[in-house]
Amino acid sequence: MFATFLFAKKSKDVHIKDGSKAAVVVAARNEGNNIIKLLESLEKQDYCPYEIIVVDDHSEDETVCNAKTFAARSKIPIRII
């Protein structure tokens, strides 16, 4: 799995304190056993992202189902593509 932060404002400082918003993009393929742990971890970050985007690469397991289940109860908007 690969996750990256996309910042709404460019900032050289890794610590966001100026009100910028960040989205996290997660690329996943056959990560059904790990996707919930990853999403839980993102939700617990000190700087909570305003959106998480899960990009599924034709998984053949429960990746999408698990991500949708987590998204239904998440306090952060999660899109699954």
FILO-885364 format. One line per field, with one value per atom (N, C-alpha, C, O): residue number from 1; residue in three letters; atom name; x, y, z. Coordinates in Angstrom, 2 decimals, m for minus. Layout:
nr <- (NUM:...)
rest <- (ALA:...)
atom <- (CA:...)
east <- (X:...)
north <- (Y:...)
up <- (Z:...)
END
This chain:
nr <- (1:1:1:1:2:2:2:2:3:3:3:3:4:4:4:4:5:5:5:5:6:6:6:6:7:7:7:7:8:8:8:8:9:9:9:9:10:10:10:10:11:11:11:11:12:12:12:12:13:13:13:13:14:14:14:14:15:15:15:15:16:16:16:16:17:17:17:17:18:18:18:18:19:19:19:19:20:20:20:20:21:21:21:21:22:22:22:22:23:23:23:23:24:24:24:24:25:25:25:25:26:26:26:26:27:27:27:27:28:28:28:28:29:29:29:29:30:30:30:30:31:31:31:31:32:32:32:32:33:33:33:33:34:34:34:34:35:35:35:35:36:36:36:36:37:37:37:37:38:38:38:38:39:39:39:39:40:40:40:40:41:41:41:41:42:42:42:42:43:43:43:43:44:44:44:44:45:45:45:45:46:46:46:46:47:47:47:47:48:48:48:48:49:49:49:49:50:50:50:50:51:51:51:51:52:52:52:52:53:53:53:53:54:54:54:54:55:55:55:55:56:56:56:56:57:57:57:57:58:58:58:58:59:59:59:59:60:60:60:60:61:61:61:61:62:62:62:62:63:63:63:63:64:64:64:64:65:65:65:65:66:66:66:66:67:67:67:67:68:68:68:68:69:69:69:69:70:70:70:70:71:71:71:71:72:72:72:72:73:73:73:73:74:74:74:74:75:75:75:75:76:76:76:76:77:77:77:77:78:78:78:78:79:79:79:79:80:80:80:80:81:81:81:81)
rest <- (MET:MET:MET:MET:PHE:PHE:PHE:PHE:ALA:ALA:ALA:ALA:THR:THR:THR:THR:PHE:PHE:PHE:PHE:LEU:LEU:LEU:LEU:PHE:PHE:PHE:PHE:ALA:ALA:ALA:ALA:LYS:LYS:LYS:LYS:LYS:LYS:LYS:LYS:SER:SER:SER:SER:LYS:LYS:LYS:LYS:ASP:ASP:ASP:ASP:VAL:VAL:VAL:VAL:HIS:HIS:HIS:HIS:ILE:ILE:ILE:ILE:LYS:LYS:LYS:LYS:ASP:ASP:ASP:ASP:GLY:GLY:GLY:GLY:SER:SER:SER:SER:LYS:LYS:LYS:LYS:ALA:ALA:ALA:ALA:ALA:ALA:ALA:ALA:VAL:VAL:VAL:VAL:VAL:VAL:VAL:VAL:VAL:VAL:VAL:VAL:ALA:ALA:ALA:ALA:ALA:ALA:ALA:ALA:ARG:ARG:ARG:ARG:ASN:ASN:ASN:ASN:GLU:GLU:GLU:GLU:GLY:GLY:GLY:GLY:ASN:ASN:ASN:ASN:ASN:ASN:ASN:ASN:ILE:ILE:ILE:ILE:ILE:ILE:ILE:ILE:LYS:LYS:LYS:LYS:LEU:LEU:LEU:LEU:LEU:LEU:LEU:LEU:GLU:GLU:GLU:GLU:SER:SER:SER:SER:LEU:LEU:LEU:LEU:GLU:GLU:GLU:GLU:LYS:LYS:LYS:LYS:GLN:GLN:GLN:GLN:ASP:ASP:ASP:ASP:TYR:TYR:TYR:TYR:CYS:CYS:CYS:CYS:PRO:PRO:PRO:PRO:TYR:TYR:TYR:TYR:GLU:GLU:GLU:GLU:ILE:ILE:ILE:ILE:ILE:ILE:ILE:ILE:VAL:VAL:VAL:VAL:VAL:VAL:VAL:VAL:ASP:ASP:ASP:ASP:ASP:ASP:ASP:ASP:HIS:HIS:HIS:HIS:SER:SER:SER:SER:GLU:GLU:GLU:GLU:ASP:ASP:ASP:ASP:GLU:GLU:GLU:GLU:THR:THR:THR:THR:VAL:VAL:VAL:VAL:CYS:CYS:CYS:CYS:ASN:ASN:ASN:ASN:ALA:ALA:ALA:ALA:LYS:LYS:LYS:LYS:THR:THR:THR:THR:PHE:PHE:PHE:PHE:ALA:ALA:ALA:ALA:ALA:ALA:ALA:ALA:ARG:ARG:ARG:ARG:SER:SER:SER:SER:LYS:LYS:LYS:LYS:ILE:ILE:ILE:ILE:PRO:PRO:PRO:PRO:ILE:ILE:ILE:ILE:ARG:ARG:ARG:ARG:ILE:ILE:ILE:ILE:ILE:ILE:ILE:ILE)
atom <- (N:CA:C:O:N:CA:C:O:N:CA:C:O:N:CA:C:O:N:CA:C:O:N:CA:C:O:N:CA:C:O:N:CA:C:O:N:CA:C:O:N:CA:C:O:N:CA:C:O:N:CA:C:O:N:CA:C:O:N:CA:C:O:N:CA:C:O:N:CA:C:O:N:CA:C:O:N:CA:C:O:N:CA:C:O:N:CA:C:O:N:CA:C:O:N:CA:C:O:N:CA:C:O:N:CA:C:O:N:CA:C:O:N:CA:C:O:N:CA:C:O:N:CA:C:O:N:CA:C:O:N:CA:C:O:N:CA:C:O:N:CA:C:O:N:CA:C:O:N:CA:C:O:N:CA:C:O:N:CA:C:O:N:CA:C:O:N:CA:C:O:N:CA:C:O:N:CA:C:O:N:CA:C:O:N:CA:C:O:N:CA:C:O:N:CA:C:O:N:CA:C:O:N:CA:C:O:N:CA:C:O:N:CA:C:O:N:CA:C:O:N:CA:C:O:N:CA:C:O:N:CA:C:O:N:CA:C:O:N:CA:C:O:N:CA:C:O:N:CA:C:O:N:CA:C:O:N:CA:C:O:N:CA:C:O:N:CA:C:O:N:CA:C:O:N:CA:C:O:N:CA:C:O:N:CA:C:O:N:CA:C:O:N:CA:C:O:N:CA:C:O:N:CA:C:O:N:CA:C:O:N:CA:C:O:N:CA:C:O:N:CA:C:O:N:CA:C:O:N:CA:C:O:N:CA:C:O:N:CA:C:O:N:CA:C:O:N:CA:C:O:N:CA:C:O:N:CA:C:O:N:CA:C:O)
east <- (0.83:0.00:0.88:1.98:0.38:1.12:0.18:m0.91:0.57:m0.26:0.57:1.76:m0.06:0.63:m0.29:m1.50:0.29:m0.49:m0.50:0.53:m1.66:m1.79:m2.21:m3.25:m1.42:m1.71:m2.44:m2.08:m3.47:m4.23:m3.38:m3.59:m2.44:m1.51:m0.11:0.17:0.78:2.16:2.81:2.62:3.57:4.24:5.55:5.58:6.62:7.91:7.98:8.79:7.14:7.13:6.23:5.07:6.75:5.97:4.82:3.78:5.01:3.97:3.01:3.40:1.76:0.78:0.11:m0.57:0.30:m0.29:m1.01:m1.52:m1.05:m1.59:m3.02:m3.50:m3.68:m5.06:m5.17:m6.27:m4.05:m4.09:m4.83:m4.84:m5.44:m6.12:m5.32:m4.65:m5.39:m4.65:m5.58:m6.45:m5.36:m6.04:m4.98:m3.81:m5.39:m4.48:m4.98:m6.15:m4.08:m4.42:m3.75:m2.54:m4.54:m4.05:m4.22:m5.35:m3.13:m3.19:m3.19:m2.32:m4.15:m4.27:m4.64:m5.43:m4.04:m4.41:m4.29:m3.21:m5.39:m5.44:m4.89:m4.06:m5.38:m4.97:m6.11:m6.18:m7.01:m8.17:m7.82:m8.57:m6.70:m6.29:m5.66:m5.54:m5.27:m4.53:m5.25:m4.90:m6.23:m6.80:m7.46:m7.35:m8.13:m8.78:m7.75:m7.93:m6.67:m5.60:m5.02:m4.76:m4.81:m4.26:m5.22:m4.80:m6.50:m7.48:m7.64:m7.78:m7.62:m7.67:m6.48:m6.61:m5.31:m4.10:m4.19:m3.79:m4.70:m4.84:m5.82:m5.61:m6.88:m7.89:m7.34:m7.85:m6.32:m5.76:m4.58:m4.02:m4.21:m3.07:m3.33:m4.47:m2.26:m2.38:m3.03:m3.89:m2.61:m3.23:m4.14:m3.69:m5.42:m6.39:m6.66:m6.97:m6.55:m6.81:m8.29:m9.15:m8.57:m9.96:m10.63:m11.85:m9.85:m10.41:m9.38:m8.17:m9.89:m9.04:m9.61:m10.81:m8.72:m9.13:m8.42:m7.19:m9.20:m8.65:m8.79:m9.90:m7.66:m7.67:m7.39:m6.28:m8.42:m8.30:m7.87:m8.44:m6.86:m6.33:m6.82:m6.03:m8.12:m8.75:m8.46:m8.08:m8.64:m8.41:m9.31:m10.45:m8.78:m9.53:m9.91:m10.34:m9.75:m10.10:m11.12:m11.89:m11.14:m12.14:m11.69:m12.25:m10.72:m10.20:m11.30:m11.47:m12.06:m13.10:m14.20:m14.65:m14.65:m15.70:m15.27:m16.05:m14.05:m13.55:m13.40:m13.71:m12.94:m12.79:m14.16:m14.32:m15.16:m16.52:m17.13:m17.80:m16.90:m17.41:m16.81:m17.51:m15.50:m14.85:m15.35:m15.59:m15.49:m15.94:m17.32:m17.60:m18.18:m19.54:m19.55:m20.50:m18.52:m18.50:m17.40:m17.20:m16.69:m15.57:m16.04:m17.04:m15.27:m15.57:m14.93:m15.21:m14.06:m13.39:m14.05:m14.28:m14.36:m14.90:m13.89:m12.71:m14.37:m13.51:m14.18:m15.34:m13.41:m13.88:m13.10:m11.89:m13.83:m13.19:m13.34:m14.45:m12.21:m12.22:m11.71:m11.62)
north <- (m1.17:0.00:1.23:1.23:2.25:3.50:4.63:4.72:5.50:6.64:7.91:7.93:8.94:10.20:11.34:11.24:12.41:13.58:14.57:14.83:15.12:16.21:17.45:17.44:18.50:19.69:20.71:20.95:21.32:22.34:23.59:24.32:23.86:24.98:24.41:23.44:24.99:24.53:25.01:26.16:24.15:24.49:23.73:22.52:24.42:23.76:23.07:22.16:23.51:22.94:21.71:21.78:20.59:19.36:19.49:18.87:20.27:20.45:21.54:22.69:21.16:22.09:22.80:22.17:24.11:24.87:26.12:26.89:26.32:27.55:27.41:28.30:26.33:26.15:25.44:25.27:25.03:24.29:22.98:22.41:22.51:21.23:20.22:20.59:18.97:17.93:16.76:16.40:16.18:14.94:13.85:14.11:12.64:11.51:10.58:10.20:10.23:9.30:7.96:7.90:6.90:5.57:4.70:4.48:4.21:3.26:1.86:1.53:1.04:m0.29:m1.34:m1.11:m2.50:m3.67:m4.90:m5.21:m5.59:m6.81:m6.56:m7.32:m5.50:m5.12:m5.28:m4.56:m6.21:m6.42:m6.65:m6.24:m7.31:m7.59:m6.38:m6.37:m5.37:m4.23:m2.89:m1.95:m2.77:m1.46:m0.82:0.40:m1.59:m1.01:m0.48:0.60:m1.22:m0.74:0.56:1.48:0.65:1.87:3.04:4.12:2.84:3.92:4.35:5.54:3.39:3.73:4.58:5.55:4.21:4.96:6.39:7.34:6.56:7.91:8.74:9.94:8.12:8.82:9.28:10.25:8.61:8.94:9.91:10.24:10.37:11.27:12.58:13.00:13.22:14.52:15.54:16.32:15.50:16.36:15.48:14.76:15.55:14.71:15.24:16.43:14.42:14.90:15.25:14.69:16.18:16.53:15.53:15.52:14.69:13.69:12.57:12.81:11.35:10.21:9.65:9.43:9.43:8.87:7.52:7.46:6.46:5.13:4.79:4.73:4.56:4.20:2.70:2.24:1.95:0.51:0.10:0.55:m0.75:m1.21:m2.64:m3.59:m2.77:m4.04:m5.16:m6.27:m4.87:m5.89:m7.09:m6.97:m8.25:m9.49:m10.04:m11.19:m9.21:m9.63:m8.65:m8.05:m8.49:m7.67:m6.22:m5.53:m5.74:m4.39:m3.35:m2.54:m3.36:m2.35:m2.48:m1.48:m3.69:m3.92:m3.42:m2.76:m3.74:m3.30:m1.79:m1.17:m1.19:0.27:0.94:1.94:0.41:0.97:0.83:1.74:m0.30:m0.52:0.49:1.07:0.69:1.67:3.08:3.86:3.41:4.74:5.08:6.23:4.09:4.31:4.79:5.46:4.45:4.85:5.87:6.23:6.31:7.23:8.66:9.09:9.39:10.81:11.67:12.86:11.05:11.73:11.25:10.05:12.16:11.71:10.81:11.14:9.67:8.73:8.41:8.01:8.61:8.25:7.03:6.93:6.10:4.91:4.96:5.03:4.91:5.01:3.70:3.55)
up <- (0.00:0.00:0.00:0.55:m0.61:m0.70:m0.35:m0.91:0.57:0.94:0.77:1.08:0.28:0.11:0.52:0.38:1.02:1.40:0.25:m0.38:m0.03:m1.00:m0.22:0.43:m0.29:0.48:m0.38:m1.53:0.21:m0.51:m0.71:m1.68:0.18:0.07:0.07:0.78:m0.71:m0.68:0.61:1.03:1.23:2.47:2.56:2.33:2.90:3.08:4.43:4.63:5.37:6.71:6.72:6.31:7.19:7.24:8.23:8.05:9.28:10.29:9.84:9.68:9.63:9.11:10.28:11.09:10.35:11.45:10.95:11.75:9.64:9.11:8.59:7.88:8.91:8.46:7.12:6.61:6.54:5.29:5.49:6.58:4.43:4.47:3.66:2.69:4.05:3.35:3.04:3.83:1.87:1.51:1.50:1.22:1.82:1.75:0.66:0.63:m0.25:m1.33:m1.02:m0.80:m1.00:m0.70:m1.94:m2.39:m2.48:m3.59:m2.99:m2.18:m3.39:m2.78:m3.82:m4.73:m3.64:m4.45:m3.57:m3.05:m3.40:m2.58:m1.17:m0.67:m0.56:0.80:1.79:2.79:1.51:2.38:3.83:4.72:4.09:5.47:6.16:7.38:5.39:5.96:5.86:6.58:4.99:4.68:5.91:6.10:6.73:7.91:8.89:9.45:9.11:10.01:9.50:10.28:8.19:7.61:7.80:8.22:7.51:7.63:9.09:9.38:10.02:11.44:11.83:12.58:11.34:11.64:11.11:11.80:9.90:9.33:10.14:10.34:10.62:11.40:12.75:13.32:13.26:14.58:14.53:15.57:13.35:13.22:13.97:14.13:14.43:15.09:14.15:14.56:12.91:11.90:11.07:10.19:11.35:10.68:9.27:9.13:8.24:6.89:6.71:7.38:5.79:5.55:4.63:4.52:3.97:3.07:2.85:2.80:2.73:2.36:1.06:0.94:0.10:m1.18:m1.34:m1.38:m1.42:m1.61:m3.10:m3.62:m3.76:m5.17:m5.25:m4.99:m5.62:m5.71:m7.12:m8.11:m7.19:m8.47:m8.76:m8.79:m8.98:m9.35:m8.36:m8.75:m7.08:m6.06:m6.27:m6.73:m5.94:m6.05:m4.67:m4.55:m3.64:m2.29:m1.72:m2.47:m0.43:0.26:0.47:1.33:m0.26:m0.08:m0.17:0.74:m1.25:m1.46:m0.42:0.15:m0.16:0.83:2.21:2.90:2.61:3.92:3.98:5.00:2.90:2.87:2.95:3.66:2.25:2.29:3.68:4.17:4.31:5.68:6.64:7.46:6.52:7.39:7.08:7.99:5.80:5.39:5.95:6.28:6.06:6.56:8.00:8.42:8.77:10.19:10.51:11.66:9.48:9.71:9.92:9.36:10.73:10.94:9.84:9.73:9.04:7.92:6.63:6.47:5.70:4.42:3.70:3.59:3.22:2.49:1.15:1.08:0.08:m1.25:m1.71:m1.51:m2.34:m2.89:m4.40:m4.93:m5.07:m6.54:m7.10:m8.32)
END
